[in-house]
Amino acid sequence: MTTLFSRVIAGDLPGRFVWQDPEITAFLSIAPLRPGHTLVVPRREVDQWTDADGALLARCFEVAQAVGRGVQRAWDAPRAGLVVAGFEVPHMHIHVAPVWDMSDFDFSKAKPEEDQSALDEAATKLRSALLELGYEQAREAGL
């Protein structure tokens, strides 16, 4: 069965993309912990991170690191938080968000963003930061 994330990646559902490459994509969460909360997702459907082969897992974390640098720059955050939970959608994904303290990791506070323009602005801000850092994959995501 096709996952929700595969439908977003295919363009069947809307997504605010900030990274595109042949193996990995990244798009904003529609229920962010904080503005800039991004999901790094392999294009290939893999249920759990423990099921991913080493090369794919390494690539996902390379992209998560780049996105982390971008969220730190875009929101002037002291840290980029990273969480691999995997309960929401049966398609491996890494949560990356700008964080200021441990309370920023409280998923019970994540609520669907009702202001769609806020998601658009956050995506533009993050793509710009990634481009400033030299990540051309952000340009592909904005097309």
Backbone as a chain_set.jsonl record, in Angstrom:
{"seq": "MTTLFSRVIAGDLPGRFVWQDPEITAFLSIAPLRPGHTLVVPRREVDQWTDADGALLARCFEVAQAVGRGVQRAWDAPRAGLVVAGFEVPHMHIHVAPVWDMSDFDFSKAKPEEDQSALDEAATKLRSALLELGYEQAREAGL", "coords": {"N": [[0.833, -1.183, 0.0], [0.542, 2.23, -0.784], [2.225, 4.787, 0.937], [1.334, 7.671, 2.941], [3.391, 9.564, 2.801], [4.637, 8.83, 0.405], [2.682, 9.587, -1.349], [2.719, 12.35, -1.0], [5.317, 12.869, -1.932], [5.008, 12.07, -4.599], [3.395, 14.069, -5.49], [0.685, 13.882, -5.28], [-0.508, 14.73, -2.991], [-0.374, 17.857, -1.249], [2.784, 19.429, -0.512], [5.366, 21.168, 1.186], [8.245, 21.486, -0.069], [11.725, 21.348, 0.687], [14.04, 20.182, -0.008], [15.334, 18.197, -2.586], [16.491, 15.282, -4.024], [17.789, 12.494, -5.918], [17.417, 10.272, -4.188], [16.413, 11.107, -1.7], [14.04, 13.201, -0.06], [12.846, 16.246, 1.396], [10.45, 17.823, 3.378], [8.245, 20.271, 4.828], [6.741, 19.7, 8.022], [3.253, 19.302, 8.484], [2.191, 19.599, 10.914], [3.795, 21.203, 12.853], [6.439, 21.137, 15.335], [7.818, 23.423, 15.863], [8.113, 26.44, 13.898], [9.605, 25.632, 10.806], [10.039, 22.973, 11.217], [10.935, 20.017, 9.814], [10.587, 17.155, 7.69], [12.622, 14.553, 6.827], [12.809, 12.325, 4.272], [13.149, 9.148, 2.776], [12.809, 8.413, -0.706], [12.213, 5.845, -1.461], [10.023, 3.449, -0.137], [10.376, 2.562, 3.088], [9.66, 1.013, 6.015], [10.6, 1.21, 8.81], [13.386, 2.814, 10.395], [15.259, 0.991, 11.186], [15.025, -0.953, 9.313], [16.178, -0.006, 7.036], [18.778, -0.072, 4.57], [22.314, 0.291, 5.116], [23.529, 2.275, 3.459], [21.367, 3.844, 2.554], [20.347, 4.752, 4.987], [22.553, 6.208, 5.933], [22.624, 8.219, 3.969], [20.155, 9.493, 4.441], [20.672, 10.603, 6.965], [22.777, 12.306, 6.296], [21.426, 14.204, 4.737], [19.619, 15.087, 6.678], [21.424, 16.328, 8.402], [22.291, 18.465, 6.8], [19.84, 19.832, 6.467], [19.426, 20.414, 9.136], [21.509, 22.255, 9.594], [20.505, 24.254, 7.99], [18.026, 24.944, 9.274], [18.977, 25.907, 11.686], [20.355, 28.185, 10.821], [18.329, 29.642, 9.486], [16.434, 30.216, 11.502], [17.964, 31.189, 13.508], [18.663, 29.488, 15.597], [19.898, 27.891, 18.568], [20.377, 25.181, 18.461], [19.869, 22.339, 16.302], [17.329, 20.148, 16.36], [16.842, 16.593, 16.335], [14.847, 13.821, 15.635], [13.94, 10.457, 15.487], [11.145, 8.807, 15.205], [8.755, 7.462, 14.135], [6.109, 6.542, 14.438], [3.903, 7.824, 13.345], [3.551, 7.631, 10.51], [3.905, 4.866, 8.358], [6.502, 4.97, 7.046], [9.754, 5.495, 6.828], [11.144, 8.312, 8.438], [12.821, 11.33, 9.336], [12.684, 13.676, 11.831], [13.481, 17.059, 11.836], [14.222, 20.016, 13.44], [14.347, 23.512, 14.417], [15.591, 24.185, 17.639], [15.368, 25.306, 21.033], [15.293, 24.459, 23.654], [14.719, 21.481, 25.69], [11.955, 21.231, 25.853], [11.044, 21.769, 23.353], [10.865, 19.404, 22.027], [8.482, 18.193, 22.534], [6.058, 16.34, 21.378], [3.368, 16.29, 21.895], [2.536, 18.854, 21.812], [2.499, 19.539, 19.175], [0.613, 20.765, 16.591], [-1.713, 20.771, 13.867], [-0.879, 23.099, 11.337], [-2.775, 25.829, 10.724], [-2.6, 28.141, 9.273], [-1.795, 28.376, 6.17], [-0.117, 30.028, 4.725], [1.904, 30.529, 6.514], [3.329, 28.134, 6.49], [4.222, 28.198, 3.838], [5.887, 30.477, 3.94], [7.806, 29.607, 5.805], [8.953, 27.482, 4.391], [10.113, 28.836, 2.215], [11.942, 30.442, 3.597], [13.617, 28.479, 4.741], [14.575, 27.117, 2.44], [16.025, 29.231, 1.296], [18.035, 29.607, 3.245], [19.328, 27.135, 3.059], [20.289, 27.292, 0.43], [22.051, 29.46, 0.722], [23.948, 28.181, 2.226], [25.043, 26.574, 0.368], [23.732, 24.338, -0.643], [22.47, 23.03, -3.305], [20.331, 21.362, -3.765], [18.145, 22.427, -2.571], [17.253, 24.308, -4.354], [16.107, 22.804, -6.395], [13.934, 21.845, -4.97], [12.297, 24.013, -4.72], [11.074, 24.419, -7.123]], "CA": [[0.0, 0.0, 0.0], [1.303, 3.47, -0.881], [2.152, 5.565, 2.171], [0.997, 9.087, 2.861], [4.572, 10.301, 2.351], [4.832, 8.557, -1.024], [1.692, 10.41, -2.062], [3.248, 13.724, -0.981], [6.482, 12.88, -2.824], [4.508, 11.951, -5.973], [2.623, 15.253, -5.843], [-0.742, 13.62, -5.133], [-0.898, 15.538, -1.842], [0.526, 19.015, -1.197], [3.937, 19.421, 0.373], [6.294, 22.301, 1.082], [9.541, 20.828, -0.205], [12.919, 22.159, 0.896], [15.18, 19.389, -0.496], [15.013, 17.143, -3.543], [17.57, 14.626, -4.747], [17.265, 11.232, -6.441], [17.1, 9.295, -3.143], [15.847, 11.686, -0.482], [13.329, 14.465, -0.152], [12.519, 16.816, 2.703], [9.342, 18.775, 3.306], [7.82, 20.743, 6.145], [5.662, 19.01, 8.708], [2.009, 20.093, 8.526], [1.905, 19.772, 12.346], [5.165, 21.454, 13.327], [6.825, 21.409, 16.719], [8.173, 24.84, 15.764], [8.286, 26.776, 12.483], [10.804, 25.053, 10.22], [10.049, 21.528, 11.475], [11.056, 19.374, 8.504], [10.665, 15.698, 7.644], [13.567, 14.026, 5.836], [12.139, 11.076, 3.913], [13.649, 8.486, 1.568], [11.781, 8.198, -1.726], [11.866, 4.43, -1.37], [9.252, 3.153, 1.062], [10.987, 1.719, 4.108], [8.801, 1.249, 7.173], [11.323, 1.653, 9.996], [14.792, 3.129, 10.13], [16.048, -0.213, 11.412], [14.893, -1.777, 8.111], [16.896, 0.636, 5.931], [20.168, -0.511, 4.407], [23.261, 1.263, 5.651], [23.765, 3.397, 2.544], [20.193, 4.725, 2.584], [20.301, 5.372, 6.304], [23.602, 7.226, 5.955], [22.204, 9.344, 3.117], [19.101, 10.213, 5.163], [21.288, 11.402, 8.021], [23.527, 13.389, 5.644], [20.45, 15.246, 4.386], [19.123, 15.652, 7.943], [22.452, 17.24, 8.898], [22.217, 19.679, 5.981], [18.602, 20.528, 6.846], [19.678, 20.954, 10.472], [22.286, 23.488, 9.43], [19.598, 25.248, 7.424], [17.057, 25.453, 10.259], [19.717, 26.733, 12.646], [20.641, 29.474, 10.197], [17.101, 30.374, 9.152], [15.726, 30.653, 12.708], [18.964, 31.602, 14.491], [18.463, 28.583, 16.727], [21.151, 27.388, 19.129], [20.512, 23.766, 18.111], [18.929, 21.683, 15.397], [16.909, 18.908, 16.985], [16.626, 15.469, 15.436], [14.104, 12.73, 16.262], [13.438, 9.374, 14.65], [10.096, 8.186, 16.017], [8.212, 6.466, 13.232], [4.776, 6.039, 14.744], [2.854, 8.552, 12.644], [3.4, 7.153, 9.135], [4.795, 3.714, 8.186], [7.49, 5.311, 6.02], [10.848, 6.076, 7.587], [11.352, 9.758, 8.32], [13.595, 11.966, 10.393], [12.21, 15.013, 12.182], [14.543, 18.034, 12.084], [13.578, 21.288, 13.777], [15.134, 24.423, 15.251], [15.207, 24.011, 19.04], [15.988, 26.163, 22.037], [15.434, 23.645, 24.866], [14.127, 20.146, 25.592], [10.501, 21.293, 25.686], [10.754, 21.845, 21.922], [10.695, 18.039, 21.52], [7.209, 17.674, 23.044], [5.163, 16.111, 20.248], [1.971, 16.527, 22.277], [2.251, 20.26, 21.5], [2.448, 19.714, 17.714], [-0.761, 20.914, 16.1], [-1.748, 21.128, 12.439], [-0.76, 24.53, 11.042], [-3.965, 26.278, 10.001], [-2.203, 29.237, 8.39], [-0.983, 27.79, 5.109], [0.923, 30.977, 4.312], [3.024, 30.37, 7.451], [4.123, 27.022, 5.962], [4.886, 28.68, 2.621], [6.966, 31.37, 4.355], [8.852, 28.805, 6.441], [9.641, 26.731, 3.331], [10.944, 29.797, 1.488], [13.027, 30.834, 4.508], [14.552, 27.362, 4.875], [15.25, 26.924, 1.151], [17.009, 30.318, 1.159], [19.165, 29.314, 4.126], [20.062, 26.0, 2.482], [21.023, 27.793, -0.734], [23.177, 30.253, 1.238], [24.945, 27.221, 2.717], [25.602, 25.881, -0.787], [22.993, 23.117, -0.962], [21.679, 23.266, -4.52], [19.145, 20.526, -3.73], [17.047, 23.29, -2.144], [16.738, 24.986, -5.543], [15.213, 21.833, -7.048], [12.746, 21.693, -4.151], [11.454, 25.195, -4.862], [10.498, 24.526, -8.477]], "C": [[0.883, 1.252, 0.0], [1.121, 4.287, 0.398], [1.746, 7.011, 1.886], [2.183, 9.89, 2.331], [4.865, 10.04, 0.877], [3.863, 9.372, -1.862], [2.119, 11.873, -2.094], [4.406, 13.822, -1.976], [6.054, 12.842, -4.287], [3.723, 13.177, -6.422], [1.123, 15.042, -5.773], [-1.341, 14.375, -3.959], [0.078, 16.702, -1.758], [1.658, 18.824, -0.201], [4.779, 20.651, 0.13], [7.698, 21.722, 1.11], [10.683, 21.813, -0.005], [14.166, 21.448, 0.388], [14.654, 18.348, -1.457], [16.315, 16.586, -4.098], [17.052, 13.255, -5.179], [16.826, 10.215, -5.378], [16.247, 9.827, -2.002], [15.092, 12.971, -0.816], [13.079, 14.969, 1.269], [11.437, 17.864, 2.504], [8.899, 19.127, 4.716], [6.716, 19.864, 6.703], [4.428, 19.905, 8.687], [1.538, 20.29, 9.969], [3.245, 20.017, 13.048], [5.297, 21.603, 14.838], [7.142, 22.897, 16.869], [8.209, 25.166, 14.277], [9.625, 26.228, 11.973], [10.928, 23.553, 10.434], [9.912, 20.796, 10.14], [11.145, 17.864, 8.664], [11.597, 15.301, 6.509], [13.121, 12.599, 5.549], [12.819, 10.437, 2.699], [12.508, 8.311, 0.57], [11.295, 6.749, -1.701], [11.121, 4.192, -0.061], [9.98, 2.122, 1.919], [10.211, 2.03, 5.377], [9.56, 1.863, 8.341], [12.786, 1.911, 9.663], [15.672, 1.908, 10.336], [15.968, -1.176, 10.23], [15.7, -1.228, 6.937], [18.299, 0.047, 5.809], [21.086, 0.635, 4.831], [23.471, 2.484, 4.776], [22.585, 4.375, 2.562], [20.105, 5.452, 3.914], [21.346, 6.483, 6.412], [23.204, 8.446, 5.135], [21.108, 10.161, 3.799], [19.694, 11.113, 6.238], [22.171, 12.514, 7.459], [22.589, 14.54, 5.296], [19.898, 15.89, 5.654], [20.138, 16.638, 8.526], [22.424, 18.558, 8.111], [20.979, 20.495, 6.346], [18.769, 21.134, 8.242], [20.49, 22.233, 10.432], [21.399, 24.612, 8.908], [18.617, 25.802, 8.442], [17.754, 26.288, 11.325], [19.961, 28.124, 12.083], [19.36, 30.285, 10.016], [16.406, 30.936, 10.387], [16.672, 31.084, 13.817], [18.827, 30.79, 15.776], [19.807, 28.094, 17.266], [21.428, 25.93, 18.766], [19.522, 23.396, 17.012], [18.597, 20.351, 16.054], [16.63, 17.844, 15.943], [15.936, 14.351, 16.215], [13.726, 11.722, 15.188], [12.424, 8.645, 15.521], [9.411, 7.076, 15.221], [6.843, 5.924, 13.543], [3.69, 6.644, 13.869], [2.527, 7.973, 11.276], [4.36, 5.974, 8.96], [5.765, 3.883, 7.016], [8.585, 6.059, 6.776], [10.956, 7.579, 7.36], [12.088, 10.256, 9.556], [13.042, 13.37, 10.591], [13.424, 15.894, 12.466], [13.861, 19.374, 12.345], [14.548, 22.191, 14.526], [14.652, 24.278, 16.695], [16.019, 24.928, 19.945], [16.157, 25.433, 23.371], [14.655, 22.343, 24.691], [12.61, 20.178, 25.404], [10.102, 21.39, 24.215], [10.561, 20.463, 21.292], [9.362, 17.421, 21.952], [6.195, 17.547, 21.906], [3.693, 16.293, 20.616], [1.556, 17.971, 22.002], [2.144, 20.523, 19.998], [0.988, 19.718, 17.27], [-0.723, 21.248, 14.609], [-1.722, 22.642, 12.257], [-1.957, 24.943, 10.196], [-3.645, 27.381, 9.003], [-1.242, 28.699, 7.326], [0.118, 28.734, 4.631], [2.126, 30.9, 5.251], [3.92, 29.222, 6.995], [4.88, 27.447, 4.709], [6.083, 29.561, 2.978], [8.12, 30.594, 4.984], [9.647, 28.024, 5.394], [10.575, 27.651, 2.552], [12.158, 30.191, 2.322], [14.076, 29.719, 4.616], [15.279, 27.081, 3.565], [16.322, 27.99, 0.949], [18.242, 30.054, 2.012], [19.998, 28.164, 3.567], [20.863, 26.434, 1.257], [22.225, 28.623, -0.309], [24.311, 29.35, 1.719], [25.532, 26.372, 1.591], [24.903, 24.596, -1.181], [22.03, 23.38, -2.126], [20.405, 22.422, -4.568], [17.925, 21.327, -3.276], [16.441, 24.019, -3.348], [15.748, 24.075, -6.278], [13.891, 21.717, -6.302], [11.778, 22.859, -4.35], [10.805, 25.342, -6.218], [9.057, 24.097, -8.512]], "O": [[1.875, 1.306, 0.727], [0.002, 4.457, 0.881], [1.809, 7.491, 0.754], [2.008, 10.79, 1.509], [5.3, 10.949, 0.17], [4.199, 9.798, -2.967], [1.911, 12.561, -3.093], [4.462, 14.758, -2.774], [6.662, 13.505, -5.128], [3.416, 13.314, -7.606], [0.358, 15.924, -6.163], [-2.544, 14.634, -3.931], [1.236, 16.564, -2.151], [1.508, 18.147, 0.817], [4.893, 21.123, -1.001], [8.269, 21.496, 2.177], [10.627, 22.955, -0.461], [15.242, 22.045, 0.355], [13.649, 17.691, -1.184], [17.152, 17.341, -4.59], [15.933, 12.9, -4.81], [15.955, 9.387, -5.642], [15.456, 9.093, -1.409], [15.458, 13.716, -1.725], [13.102, 14.192, 2.225], [11.5, 18.682, 1.585], [9.142, 18.386, 5.667], [5.872, 19.351, 5.968], [4.534, 21.121, 8.852], [0.604, 21.05, 10.223], [3.76, 19.143, 13.746], [4.408, 22.116, 15.519], [6.785, 23.534, 17.86], [8.326, 24.252, 13.461], [10.65, 26.354, 12.643], [11.834, 22.926, 9.886], [8.912, 20.935, 9.435], [11.701, 17.358, 9.639], [11.377, 15.677, 5.358], [13.058, 11.764, 6.451], [13.043, 11.115, 1.695], [11.364, 8.084, 0.966], [10.111, 6.474, -1.897], [11.535, 4.672, 0.994], [10.168, 0.973, 1.521], [10.115, 3.191, 5.774], [9.192, 2.938, 8.813], [13.346, 1.295, 8.757], [16.731, 1.802, 9.717], [16.757, -2.118, 10.149], [15.883, -1.926, 5.94], [18.931, -0.292, 6.81], [20.674, 1.794, 4.891], [23.58, 3.602, 5.279], [22.783, 5.59, 2.583], [19.817, 6.649, 3.951], [21.059, 7.566, 6.922], [23.423, 9.58, 5.56], [21.128, 11.391, 3.742], [19.267, 12.256, 6.401], [22.302, 13.566, 8.087], [22.911, 15.705, 5.529], [19.726, 17.108, 5.703], [19.754, 17.666, 9.082], [22.524, 19.636, 8.697], [21.063, 21.712, 6.514], [18.303, 22.245, 8.495], [20.195, 23.186, 11.154], [21.52, 25.764, 9.323], [18.39, 27.012, 8.477], [17.19, 27.266, 11.815], [19.794, 29.123, 12.782], [19.313, 31.469, 10.351], [15.841, 32.028, 10.326], [16.238, 31.321, 14.945], [18.87, 31.328, 16.883], [20.751, 27.904, 16.498], [22.579, 25.496, 18.764], [18.492, 24.043, 16.824], [19.481, 19.524, 16.278], [16.235, 18.143, 14.817], [16.371, 13.978, 17.304], [13.252, 12.091, 14.113], [12.797, 7.945, 16.463], [9.477, 5.902, 15.587], [6.443, 4.919, 12.955], [2.647, 6.021, 13.675], [1.356, 7.839, 10.92], [5.517, 6.065, 9.372], [5.832, 3.044, 6.118], [8.346, 7.144, 7.304], [10.87, 8.055, 6.228], [11.991, 9.693, 10.646], [12.943, 14.152, 9.646], [14.297, 15.517, 13.248], [13.021, 19.812, 11.559], [15.463, 21.707, 15.193], [13.447, 24.25, 16.949], [17.169, 25.271, 19.669], [17.066, 25.752, 24.137], [14.01, 22.131, 23.664], [12.041, 19.237, 24.849], [8.952, 21.123, 23.866], [10.137, 20.366, 20.141], [9.149, 16.226, 21.746], [5.555, 18.525, 21.521], [2.853, 16.436, 19.726], [0.365, 18.28, 21.962], [1.742, 21.613, 19.591], [0.236, 18.783, 17.547], [0.192, 21.929, 14.144], [-2.445, 23.373, 12.932], [-2.129, 24.457, 9.078], [-4.341, 27.536, 8.0], [-0.039, 28.585, 7.557], [1.171, 28.281, 4.182], [3.251, 31.176, 4.834], [5.143, 29.32, 7.098], [6.048, 27.097, 4.538], [7.16, 29.419, 2.4], [9.285, 30.894, 4.723], [10.869, 27.915, 5.493], [11.712, 27.277, 2.263], [13.273, 30.263, 1.806], [15.277, 29.986, 4.586], [16.484, 26.831, 3.577], [17.417, 27.681, 0.479], [19.368, 30.253, 1.557], [21.228, 28.212, 3.597], [21.996, 25.989, 1.069], [23.298, 28.512, -0.901], [25.485, 29.71, 1.63], [26.415, 25.547, 1.828], [25.437, 23.832, -1.985], [20.925, 23.886, -1.937], [19.492, 22.733, -5.333], [16.792, 20.944, -3.567], [15.246, 24.314, -3.355], [14.691, 24.521, -6.724], [12.844, 21.514, -6.918], [10.571, 22.702, -4.167], [10.058, 26.293, -6.445], [8.429, 24.127, -9.571]]}, "num_chains": 1, "name": "protein.A"}
